[in-house]
Amino acid sequence: MDQPLVESSIENQIETYESSGFKKFLGFGDNPPEFYEQLSYFLNSKELKLIQKPHEWTQQLATRLDSKILKKSIVTKFGFEELDSEEPKLTHVLVNGSKQIYAHNFIFTGQPKELALLVPDELLNARLKAKLKKSITWQGVCLDLFHSIPTDKTNMFLLNGTTNDDIGPCIGRFLPAVEGVNNVGGSQISHQISQWMSFVDSESAEDTENIGLILKKMKRQIKRAFPEQADSIKKEKIFVTPVLSGTDLKLNANGTLPKVKNLWIASSQLNSYQNLLGSLMQAQLTLAALGFVESLDPESITNPESISDLEATV
């Protein structure tokens, strides 16, 4: 998009809460949660403040895209030729069970577990498909809260309580407070949004009762740390993300599926980096392998001193 990406690099000060009050979070010691790799994304000492939000990137890209976006479309089958050869080729996909779309190259960005249903046994044998299905994948449990009583604390918080359990901690922060006018009476008021997140494995997420238990603990810890703000909640939004990471699938060095040279796997779950960074890195890897861009050194993102390199590359 030929636009700068990063506004500045700032300290990521993470606090936790104990009975004595807030203190700096120093780590989990010998008892890290099962989803530590997911949390580690938020625990870096630095964070990059972006000029635009990621959803604005996709909106801008969509307006510039000289192609057709098929919404409400699900790929239900991959069509291969020469399955018995050394180099089988993906020729088309079946969309919504009826529409066939042919192309020379295909980029898959969905959940890798779906490949067990889309790719025939000749390319992914029963053992590999079983491994895909059994792999532990993680989803985010997100809670947005709208408070009528703001707090001046806007750093990151990790809240876990005093007892160890299988649910684990949550991470979150308060966004800057916003001043407004009360619709009733016209008085000046302040309000603030806080955003919180924990994680659940995909198998447990199939039972909504497990989601409820996680949300219950999140709210209990928020109330413990911020009793006044918890009592001032006017609205809330709850959502569970699609699978974020955790799948193990061996690919060729250029990101293609073994034996299929024209099927590129751009799923962020397969990148060693987490969350948004993993999405960007996997997209860069795929585009570089296809010859559209130069490969991006992850150090240019993870090292705040290399921000200029990132701005020149993205």
C-alpha positions as CSV (number, residue, x, y, z in Angstrom):
1,M,0.0,0.0,0.0
2,D,3.1,2.2,0.1
3,Q,2.3,3.6,3.5
4,P,4.3,3.8,6.7
5,L,3.2,1.2,9.2
6,V,4.7,2.0,12.6
7,E,4.1,5.3,14.5
8,S,6.5,4.6,17.4
9,S,8.0,2.0,19.7
10,I,6.9,2.2,23.3
11,E,7.6,0.3,26.5
12,N,5.2,-2.6,27.2
13,Q,4.7,-2.4,31.0
14,I,2.9,-5.4,32.3
15,E,1.3,-5.4,35.7
16,T,-0.4,-8.1,37.7
17,Y,-2.6,-7.8,40.8
18,E,-2.2,-9.4,44.2
19,S,-3.9,-8.7,47.6
20,S,-1.4,-6.0,48.3
21,G,-2.1,-4.2,45.0
22,F,-0.6,-3.9,41.6
23,K,3.0,-4.9,40.9
24,K,5.2,-5.6,37.9
25,F,4.6,-9.0,36.3
26,L,7.9,-10.9,36.4
27,G,6.8,-14.3,34.9
28,F,5.1,-17.6,35.7
29,G,8.1,-19.3,37.3
30,D,7.7,-23.1,37.2
31,N,3.9,-23.0,36.4
32,P,3.4,-21.5,33.0
33,P,-0.1,-22.0,31.5
34,E,-0.6,-24.5,28.7
35,F,-1.1,-21.7,26.3
36,Y,2.0,-19.8,27.2
37,E,3.2,-19.6,23.6
38,Q,0.0,-17.7,22.8
39,L,0.4,-15.3,25.8
40,S,4.1,-14.7,25.0
41,Y,3.1,-12.5,22.1
42,F,1.7,-9.9,24.6
43,L,4.6,-10.2,27.1
44,N,7.4,-8.5,25.1
45,S,9.1,-5.6,26.7
46,K,8.4,-3.4,23.7
47,E,5.4,-2.9,21.5
48,L,5.0,-1.1,18.2
49,K,2.2,1.5,18.0
50,L,0.6,1.3,14.6
51,I,-0.5,4.2,12.5
52,Q,-3.6,2.3,11.3
53,K,-5.4,-0.7,12.7
54,P,-5.1,-4.0,10.9
55,H,-8.8,-4.1,9.8
56,E,-8.1,-0.8,8.0
57,W,-5.4,-2.5,6.0
58,T,-7.8,-5.1,4.7
59,Q,-10.4,-2.5,3.8
60,Q,-7.9,-0.5,1.8
61,L,-6.5,-3.6,0.1
62,A,-10.0,-4.7,-0.8
63,T,-10.8,-1.4,-2.5
64,R,-7.6,-1.7,-4.6
65,L,-8.0,-5.3,-5.5
66,D,-8.7,-5.8,-9.2
67,S,-10.5,-9.0,-8.7
68,K,-13.7,-10.5,-7.3
69,I,-14.2,-11.4,-3.7
70,L,-16.6,-14.2,-3.2
71,K,-18.3,-13.8,0.1
72,K,-20.4,-16.6,1.7
73,S,-18.3,-19.1,-0.3
74,I,-16.8,-22.3,1.1
75,V,-14.3,-24.4,-0.8
76,T,-15.7,-27.9,-0.5
77,K,-13.2,-29.9,-2.6
78,F,-9.8,-29.7,-4.3
79,G,-9.6,-31.0,-7.9
80,F,-6.3,-32.7,-8.7
81,E,-4.9,-34.3,-11.8
82,E,-2.2,-36.9,-12.2
83,L,-2.5,-38.1,-8.6
84,D,-0.4,-41.2,-9.3
85,S,2.6,-39.2,-10.7
86,E,5.5,-37.6,-8.9
87,E,4.1,-34.1,-9.4
88,P,0.3,-34.1,-9.0
89,K,-1.3,-30.8,-9.9
90,L,-4.2,-28.9,-8.3
91,T,-6.3,-27.7,-11.2
92,H,-9.5,-26.3,-9.7
93,V,-11.5,-26.0,-6.5
94,L,-15.2,-26.7,-5.9
95,V,-17.0,-23.8,-4.2
96,N,-20.2,-24.4,-2.3
97,G,-20.5,-27.9,-3.7
98,S,-21.2,-26.7,-7.3
99,K,-19.1,-23.9,-8.7
100,Q,-15.7,-24.8,-10.2
101,I,-12.9,-22.3,-10.3
102,Y,-9.7,-23.1,-12.3
103,A,-6.3,-21.5,-11.8
104,H,-2.6,-22.1,-12.2
105,N,-1.7,-21.4,-8.5
106,F,-3.7,-21.7,-5.3
107,I,-3.0,-20.1,-1.9
108,F,-4.7,-21.7,1.1
109,T,-5.2,-19.5,4.1
110,G,-7.8,-21.5,6.1
111,Q,-7.3,-23.8,9.1
112,P,-4.7,-26.5,8.3
113,K,-7.0,-29.1,9.8
114,E,-9.4,-28.6,6.9
115,L,-6.7,-30.0,4.6
116,A,-7.5,-33.4,6.0
117,L,-10.9,-33.1,4.3
118,L,-9.8,-31.4,1.1
119,V,-6.7,-33.3,0.2
120,P,-7.0,-36.9,-1.0
121,D,-5.2,-39.8,0.8
122,E,-2.7,-40.1,-2.1
123,L,-1.2,-36.7,-0.9
124,L,-1.9,-36.8,2.8
125,N,-2.0,-40.3,4.1
126,A,-4.2,-41.5,6.9
127,R,-1.4,-41.1,9.5
128,L,-0.8,-37.5,8.6
129,K,-4.5,-36.7,8.6
130,A,-4.9,-38.3,12.0
131,K,-2.0,-36.2,13.3
132,L,-3.6,-33.1,11.9
133,K,-6.9,-33.9,13.6
134,K,-5.3,-34.7,17.0
135,S,-3.0,-31.6,17.1
136,I,-3.9,-29.2,19.9
137,T,-5.0,-25.8,18.5
138,W,-5.8,-22.7,20.4
139,Q,-8.6,-20.1,20.1
140,G,-8.9,-16.8,21.8
141,V,-11.8,-16.1,24.3
142,C,-12.2,-12.3,24.0
143,L,-14.2,-10.0,26.3
144,D,-14.8,-6.3,25.6
145,L,-16.3,-4.2,28.4
146,F,-17.8,-0.7,28.3
147,H,-17.2,1.2,31.6
148,S,-18.9,4.4,32.7
149,I,-16.2,5.0,35.4
150,P,-12.7,5.2,33.7
151,T,-9.3,4.5,35.2
152,D,-6.1,6.2,34.3
153,K,-4.2,2.9,33.9
154,T,-3.8,2.0,30.2
155,N,-0.8,-0.4,30.4
156,M,-1.1,-4.2,29.9
157,F,-2.4,-6.4,32.8
158,L,-2.0,-10.1,33.4
159,L,-4.6,-11.4,35.9
160,N,-4.7,-14.9,37.3
161,G,-5.9,-15.0,40.9
162,T,-4.4,-16.8,43.8
163,T,-5.1,-20.4,43.0
164,N,-3.8,-22.6,40.2
165,D,-6.4,-24.1,37.9
166,D,-6.7,-25.5,34.4
167,I,-8.2,-22.2,33.0
168,G,-5.1,-20.1,33.3
169,P,-4.7,-16.3,33.3
170,C,-6.1,-13.5,31.1
171,I,-4.4,-10.6,29.5
172,G,-6.0,-7.2,28.9
173,R,-5.9,-3.4,29.1
174,F,-8.0,-0.3,29.3
175,L,-8.1,1.9,26.2
176,P,-7.8,5.7,26.7
177,A,-10.9,7.2,28.2
178,V,-13.2,9.2,25.9
179,E,-15.2,12.3,26.9
180,G,-18.8,12.7,25.7
181,V,-22.1,14.3,26.4
182,N,-24.9,12.4,28.2
183,N,-28.0,12.1,25.9
184,V,-30.2,12.7,29.0
185,G,-29.6,16.1,30.5
186,G,-26.6,17.0,28.3
187,S,-24.0,16.6,31.1
188,Q,-20.4,15.8,30.4
189,I,-19.4,12.2,31.0
190,S,-16.4,9.9,30.5
191,H,-16.4,6.3,29.4
192,Q,-13.8,3.7,28.6
193,I,-13.5,0.4,26.9
194,S,-11.3,-2.5,28.3
195,Q,-10.3,-5.5,26.2
196,W,-9.4,-8.9,27.7
197,M,-8.3,-12.2,26.3
198,S,-7.7,-15.8,27.4
199,F,-7.3,-19.0,25.4
200,V,-9.0,-22.3,25.1
201,D,-8.1,-25.4,23.1
202,S,-10.4,-26.1,20.2
203,E,-11.6,-29.4,21.5
204,S,-12.8,-27.8,24.8
205,A,-14.3,-24.8,22.9
206,E,-16.8,-27.2,21.3
207,D,-18.6,-27.2,24.7
208,T,-19.9,-23.7,25.4
209,E,-19.9,-24.5,29.1
210,N,-16.1,-24.4,29.1
211,I,-16.2,-21.0,27.4
212,G,-18.6,-19.8,30.2
213,L,-16.2,-21.0,32.9
214,I,-13.3,-19.0,31.3
215,L,-15.4,-15.9,31.0
216,K,-16.5,-16.3,34.6
217,K,-12.9,-16.4,35.8
218,M,-12.0,-13.4,33.6
219,K,-14.8,-11.3,35.1
220,R,-13.9,-12.4,38.6
221,Q,-10.3,-11.3,38.2
222,I,-11.2,-8.0,36.6
223,K,-13.5,-7.2,39.5
224,R,-10.8,-8.2,42.0
225,A,-8.3,-5.8,40.4
226,F,-10.7,-3.1,39.3
227,P,-13.8,-3.2,41.6
228,E,-15.0,0.3,40.8
229,Q,-14.7,-0.2,37.0
230,A,-16.2,-3.7,37.2
231,D,-19.3,-2.3,38.9
232,S,-19.7,0.4,36.2
233,I,-19.9,-2.0,33.2
234,K,-22.8,-0.9,30.9
235,K,-22.2,-3.2,27.9
236,E,-20.1,-6.2,27.0
237,K,-19.1,-8.0,23.9
238,I,-18.0,-11.7,23.9
239,F,-16.5,-13.5,21.0
240,V,-14.3,-16.6,20.4
241,T,-11.7,-16.3,17.6
242,P,-11.1,-18.9,14.9
243,V,-8.1,-21.1,15.5
244,L,-5.0,-19.0,16.1
245,S,-2.1,-21.5,16.2
246,G,-1.0,-24.9,17.2
247,T,-1.1,-27.1,14.1
248,D,1.9,-29.1,13.0
249,L,2.2,-29.7,9.3
250,K,5.5,-30.2,7.4
251,L,5.7,-28.1,4.2
252,N,8.3,-27.6,1.5
253,A,10.8,-24.9,2.2
254,N,8.9,-22.5,-0.1
255,G,5.6,-23.1,1.8
256,T,4.0,-25.5,-0.7
257,L,2.3,-28.7,0.2
258,P,4.6,-31.7,-0.3
259,K,4.3,-33.1,-3.8
260,V,1.9,-30.3,-4.9
261,K,4.1,-27.4,-6.3
262,N,1.2,-25.1,-7.0
263,L,-0.6,-25.3,-3.6
264,W,0.8,-22.6,-1.2
265,I,-0.1,-22.8,2.5
266,A,-0.3,-19.3,3.9
267,S,-2.1,-20.2,7.2
268,S,-0.7,-18.1,10.0
269,Q,-1.0,-21.2,12.3
270,L,2.0,-22.7,10.7
271,N,4.4,-19.8,11.4
272,S,6.7,-19.9,14.4
273,Y,5.6,-16.4,15.3
274,Q,2.2,-15.8,17.0
275,N,-0.8,-13.6,16.3
276,L,-0.6,-10.7,14.0
277,L,3.2,-11.0,13.5
278,G,2.7,-14.6,12.5
279,S,0.1,-13.6,9.9
280,L,2.3,-11.0,8.4
281,M,5.4,-13.3,8.3
282,Q,3.5,-16.2,6.7
283,A,2.0,-13.9,4.1
284,Q,5.4,-12.4,3.3
285,L,6.9,-15.9,3.0
286,T,4.2,-17.0,0.6
287,L,4.4,-13.8,-1.6
288,A,8.2,-14.0,-1.6
289,A,8.1,-17.7,-2.7
290,L,5.7,-16.7,-5.5
291,G,8.1,-13.9,-6.6
292,F,6.0,-10.9,-5.8
293,V,8.0,-9.4,-2.9
294,E,11.4,-9.8,-1.2
295,S,11.4,-12.0,1.9
296,L,11.1,-10.1,5.2
297,D,13.5,-10.6,8.0
298,P,11.5,-11.1,11.2
299,E,14.1,-9.1,13.0
300,S,12.9,-6.0,11.2
301,I,9.6,-6.5,13.1
302,T,10.7,-7.9,16.4
303,N,13.5,-5.4,16.8
304,P,12.0,-1.9,17.4
305,E,15.4,-0.4,16.3
306,S,14.7,-1.7,12.8
307,I,11.4,0.1,12.3
308,S,12.7,2.0,9.2
309,D,13.4,-1.3,7.5
310,L,9.9,-2.5,8.3
311,E,8.3,0.6,6.9
312,A,10.3,0.2,3.7
313,T,9.3,-3.4,3.2
314,V,5.6,-3.8,4.1
